[in-house]
C-alpha cells in the first residue's frame, strides 16, 4: 500500500495532534491545519512529510489557497480528517444565541468549508475519503450536552447523506464518534461551560462531575490514532465509527432504547397510511 496524503484540521492538540504524529511515523504525508502551526512543528520536528499551515477555516478561498500550496508539495490529497471543534456544556436555557451560533460555526460550518474547498480535487482524481469528527454525544445525548449534541448530530447526519451523494465519484465519507479520551478536551482550550444562574438545573454539581473525569477518561489517544489509520488500510471504511468502549456501550444502549420506543407504537404507526386510516364519527 502506498503512503497516503492526509489533510487534518484542528491538528495542534488532542486527538488531532496524536493522529498527525502517528501518520508521520508510518511514512504518510500530512497537511496539518491549525491556528498555531508552529505548535505542530515544535512537537514533531522539521520533517519532509509534514506541512503545517495556518488556515482560516471561516474562508473557503483561504482554505483553497492553502490546499493549492500543499498540492505543490504532495500532488494529491487522499484522506481528509475534519477534527477542528470545541465543546460546550450547560443547560440549553442558559446558553446564549451567540454561544450557539459560534458552536455551529466552528464545529459544523468550518467542516462544510473544508469539504467544499477539497471536493473539486477529490472529484477530479476520482477517489478519496473524508472523516468528520462527531462524538458519541452525536448519537446519544444527555442532560447539559443538548446543544453540543445538536452540532455533533448534525455532523453525523451530514456525513451519512454526503457519503451517499459522493459514492459514484469513488469518494466515501465517515462520521467518527469517539467516547472519552484522555486529552485536553475538558480543559479551557477545548471546552466551555455555561454561566449557570438558574439553580433549578443543579448544573454546578454536574460541572464538578465533568471536572472530576478530566484526564481520567478511558480512551488512549495514541490507540485512537492507530485505530483510525488502520481503518484506512481496509478495502471498505465504515460510515459510522464509534471509538472506545464507552462509545460502543452508549451506542448499543441507544439502539435498544429506539427499538423499545418503536415496539411500543409500531402497530398503530403502521396504520397511518391512506389504506388503513378510518375516521370514526
C-alpha positions as CSV (number, residue, x, y, z in Angstrom):
1,X,0.0,0.0,0.0
2,X,1.4,3.4,-1.0
3,X,1.8,6.1,1.6
4,X,-1.1,8.5,1.5
5,X,-1.5,12.2,1.9
6,X,-3.8,13.4,4.7
7,X,-5.3,16.8,5.3
8,X,-6.2,17.3,9.0
9,X,-7.8,20.3,10.7
10,X,-7.5,21.1,14.4
11,X,-4.1,19.4,14.3
12,X,-2.2,21.2,17.0
13,X,-3.6,19.4,20.1
14,X,-5.6,16.4,21.4
15,X,-6.6,13.6,19.1
16,X,-5.7,15.7,16.0
17,X,-2.1,16.0,17.1
18,X,-1.8,12.4,18.1
19,X,-3.1,11.3,14.7
20,X,-0.6,13.6,12.9
21,X,2.2,12.1,15.0
22,X,1.2,8.5,14.2
23,X,0.7,9.1,10.5
24,X,4.1,10.7,10.2
25,X,5.6,7.7,12.0
26,X,4.1,5.5,9.4
27,X,5.5,7.4,6.5
28,X,2.4,9.2,5.4
29,X,2.3,12.8,4.2
30,X,0.3,15.2,6.4
31,X,-1.1,18.6,5.7
32,X,-1.9,19.9,9.2
33,X,-4.2,22.9,9.5
34,X,-4.1,24.8,12.8
35,X,-4.3,28.3,14.2
36,X,-0.9,27.6,15.7
37,X,1.1,25.5,13.1
38,X,4.3,26.2,15.0
39,X,3.0,24.1,17.8
40,X,2.8,21.1,15.5
41,X,6.3,21.5,14.1
42,X,7.7,22.0,17.6
43,X,6.1,18.7,18.7
44,X,7.1,16.7,15.6
45,X,10.1,18.5,14.2
46,X,11.0,19.7,10.7
47,X,10.2,16.5,8.7
48,X,9.8,16.4,4.9
49,X,6.4,14.7,5.0
50,X,4.7,17.3,7.2
51,X,3.3,20.6,6.0
52,X,1.8,22.6,8.9
53,X,-0.2,25.6,7.8
54,X,-2.4,28.3,9.3
55,X,-5.7,28.3,7.5
56,X,-8.8,30.5,8.1
57,X,-11.5,27.8,8.2
58,X,-14.1,30.6,8.0
59,X,-12.9,31.4,4.5
60,X,-13.2,28.8,1.6
61,X,-10.9,31.0,-0.5
62,X,-8.1,30.9,2.1
63,X,-8.6,27.1,2.6
64,X,-8.3,26.6,-1.2
65,X,-5.2,28.7,-1.3
66,X,-3.5,26.6,1.4
67,X,-4.7,23.4,-0.3
68,X,-3.1,24.6,-3.5
69,X,0.2,25.2,-1.7
70,X,0.0,21.7,-0.3
71,X,-0.7,20.1,-3.7
72,X,2.5,21.7,-5.0
73,X,4.4,19.7,-2.3
74,X,2.4,16.4,-2.2
75,X,0.5,16.3,-5.5
76,X,-2.6,14.7,-4.1
77,X,-4.9,14.6,-1.1
78,X,-6.2,11.1,-0.3
79,X,-7.9,11.5,3.1
80,X,-9.4,14.4,4.8
81,X,-9.9,14.4,8.6
82,X,-12.1,17.2,9.9
83,X,-11.1,17.5,13.5
84,X,-11.4,21.2,14.4
85,X,-14.0,22.0,17.0
86,X,-14.7,22.5,20.7
87,X,-17.3,21.6,23.3
88,X,-20.0,23.5,25.2
89,X,-21.7,22.1,28.3
90,X,-24.6,23.5,30.2
91,X,-28.4,23.7,30.3
92,X,-29.9,24.9,27.0
93,X,-31.9,27.7,28.7
94,X,-28.7,29.3,29.9
95,X,-26.7,29.2,26.7
96,X,-26.8,32.4,24.7
97,X,-27.7,32.6,21.0
98,X,-24.1,33.9,20.4
99,X,-22.6,30.8,22.0
100,X,-24.9,28.5,20.0
101,X,-24.1,30.3,16.7
102,X,-20.4,30.2,17.3
103,X,-20.5,26.5,18.3
104,X,-22.2,25.6,15.0
105,X,-19.8,27.9,13.1
106,X,-16.7,26.2,14.4
107,X,-17.9,22.6,14.6
108,X,-20.2,22.4,11.5
109,X,-19.7,25.3,9.1
110,X,-15.9,25.1,9.2
111,X,-16.2,21.4,8.3
112,X,-18.5,22.4,5.4
113,X,-16.0,25.0,4.2
114,X,-13.1,22.5,4.2
115,X,-15.1,19.9,2.3
116,X,-16.3,22.5,-0.3
117,X,-12.7,23.5,-0.9
118,X,-11.4,20.0,-1.2
119,X,-14.2,18.3,-3.2
120,X,-13.2,19.6,-6.6
121,X,-9.8,17.9,-6.1
122,X,-11.2,14.6,-4.9
123,X,-13.8,14.5,-7.8
124,X,-11.1,15.3,-10.3
125,X,-8.8,12.5,-9.1
126,X,-11.9,10.2,-8.7
127,X,-11.1,8.9,-5.3
128,X,-10.7,10.0,-1.6
129,X,-12.1,9.6,1.8
130,X,-13.5,12.2,4.3
131,X,-13.6,11.7,8.0
132,X,-15.8,14.1,10.0
133,X,-15.3,14.1,13.8
134,X,-18.7,13.9,15.6
135,X,-19.0,12.3,19.1
136,X,-20.9,9.6,20.8
137,X,-22.9,12.6,22.0
138,X,-23.8,13.0,18.4
139,X,-25.7,9.7,18.6
140,X,-26.9,9.5,22.2
141,X,-27.4,12.8,24.1
142,X,-27.6,13.5,27.8
143,X,-28.6,16.4,30.1
144,X,-26.4,19.5,29.7
145,X,-24.9,18.4,26.4
146,X,-28.1,19.1,24.3
147,X,-26.5,22.0,22.3
148,X,-23.2,20.2,21.9
149,X,-25.1,17.1,20.8
150,X,-27.0,19.2,18.3
151,X,-23.8,20.1,16.4
152,X,-22.5,16.6,16.6
153,X,-25.8,15.0,15.5
154,X,-25.6,17.5,12.5
155,X,-22.2,16.2,11.5
156,X,-23.3,12.6,11.8
157,X,-26.3,13.1,9.6
158,X,-24.4,15.3,7.2
159,X,-21.7,12.6,6.8
160,X,-24.3,9.9,6.1
161,X,-26.0,11.9,3.4
162,X,-22.8,13.1,1.9
163,X,-21.4,9.6,1.7
164,X,-24.5,8.6,-0.4
165,X,-24.0,11.7,-2.6
166,X,-20.4,11.1,-3.4
167,X,-20.1,7.3,-3.8
168,X,-20.4,7.4,-7.6
169,X,-17.3,9.6,-7.6
170,X,-15.5,6.8,-5.6
171,X,-15.4,9.2,-2.6
172,X,-16.6,7.9,0.7
173,X,-17.4,9.7,3.9
174,X,-17.4,8.5,7.6
175,X,-18.5,10.0,10.8
176,X,-16.2,9.4,13.8
177,X,-18.0,9.2,17.1
178,X,-15.4,9.0,19.9
179,X,-16.1,8.4,23.6
180,X,-13.9,9.9,26.3
181,X,-10.2,10.1,25.5
182,X,-7.5,11.3,27.8
183,X,-6.7,14.6,26.1
184,X,-7.1,18.3,27.0
185,X,-10.8,18.2,25.8
186,X,-12.1,19.1,29.3
187,X,-9.6,22.0,29.6
188,X,-10.5,25.6,28.8
189,X,-8.7,25.4,25.5
190,X,-11.3,22.9,24.2
191,X,-14.5,23.3,26.2
192,X,-16.7,26.0,27.6
193,X,-19.2,25.8,30.4
194,X,-22.4,27.8,30.6
195,X,-22.5,30.5,33.1
196,X,-25.3,28.9,35.2
197,X,-27.6,31.1,37.2
198,X,-30.8,29.0,37.4
199,X,-30.4,26.9,40.5
200,X,-33.3,24.6,39.4
201,X,-30.9,22.8,37.0
202,X,-28.3,22.0,39.6
203,X,-25.7,22.4,36.9
204,X,-22.8,23.2,39.3
205,X,-23.0,19.6,40.6
206,X,-22.8,18.3,37.0
207,X,-19.9,20.6,36.2
208,X,-18.0,19.2,39.2
209,X,-18.6,15.7,37.8
210,X,-17.2,16.7,34.4
211,X,-14.1,18.2,36.1
212,X,-13.7,15.0,38.1
213,X,-13.2,12.9,35.0
214,X,-10.7,15.3,33.4
215,X,-7.6,13.3,32.5
216,X,-9.3,10.2,33.9
217,X,-11.1,9.1,30.6
218,X,-10.7,5.5,29.5
219,X,-9.5,6.3,26.0
220,X,-5.8,6.3,24.9
221,X,-5.2,9.0,22.3
222,X,-2.3,7.0,20.8
223,X,-4.5,3.9,20.3
224,X,-7.2,6.2,18.8
225,X,-4.7,7.4,16.1
226,X,-3.6,3.9,15.3
227,X,-7.3,2.7,15.1
228,X,-8.2,5.4,12.6
229,X,-5.2,4.8,10.5
230,X,-5.8,1.0,10.4
231,X,-9.3,1.6,9.1
232,X,-7.9,3.3,6.1
233,X,-5.9,0.2,5.2
234,X,-9.1,-1.8,4.7
235,X,-11.0,-2.0,1.4
236,X,-14.2,-0.5,2.8
237,X,-14.2,2.1,5.6
238,X,-17.4,2.1,7.8
239,X,-19.7,5.1,7.6
240,X,-20.4,5.2,11.4
241,X,-17.2,4.7,13.5
242,X,-17.7,4.5,17.3
243,X,-14.3,4.7,19.0
244,X,-13.8,3.5,22.5
245,X,-15.6,1.0,24.8
246,X,-17.8,3.8,26.3
247,X,-18.9,4.9,22.8
248,X,-19.8,1.4,21.8
249,X,-21.7,0.8,25.1
250,X,-23.7,4.1,24.7
251,X,-24.4,3.4,21.0
252,X,-25.8,-0.1,21.7
253,X,-27.9,1.3,24.7
254,X,-29.3,4.0,22.3
255,X,-30.2,1.3,19.8
256,X,-32.1,-0.7,22.4
257,X,-34.0,2.5,23.6
258,X,-35.0,3.3,20.0
259,X,-36.1,-0.3,19.4
260,X,-38.2,-0.2,22.6
261,X,-39.8,3.0,21.6
262,X,-40.7,1.7,18.1
263,X,-42.1,-1.5,19.5
264,X,-44.4,0.5,21.8
265,X,-46.3,2.1,18.9
266,X,-45.3,0.4,15.6
267,X,-48.6,-1.4,15.2
268,X,-50.7,1.8,15.2
269,X,-47.9,3.8,13.4
270,X,-48.1,1.3,10.5
271,X,-51.8,2.1,10.2
272,X,-51.4,5.8,9.4
273,X,-51.5,5.4,5.6
274,X,-54.5,6.2,3.4
275,X,-55.3,2.5,3.1
276,X,-55.6,1.8,6.8
277,X,-56.9,5.1,8.2
278,X,-60.5,5.1,9.2
279,X,-62.3,8.1,10.8
280,X,-64.8,7.2,13.5
281,X,-67.7,9.6,13.6
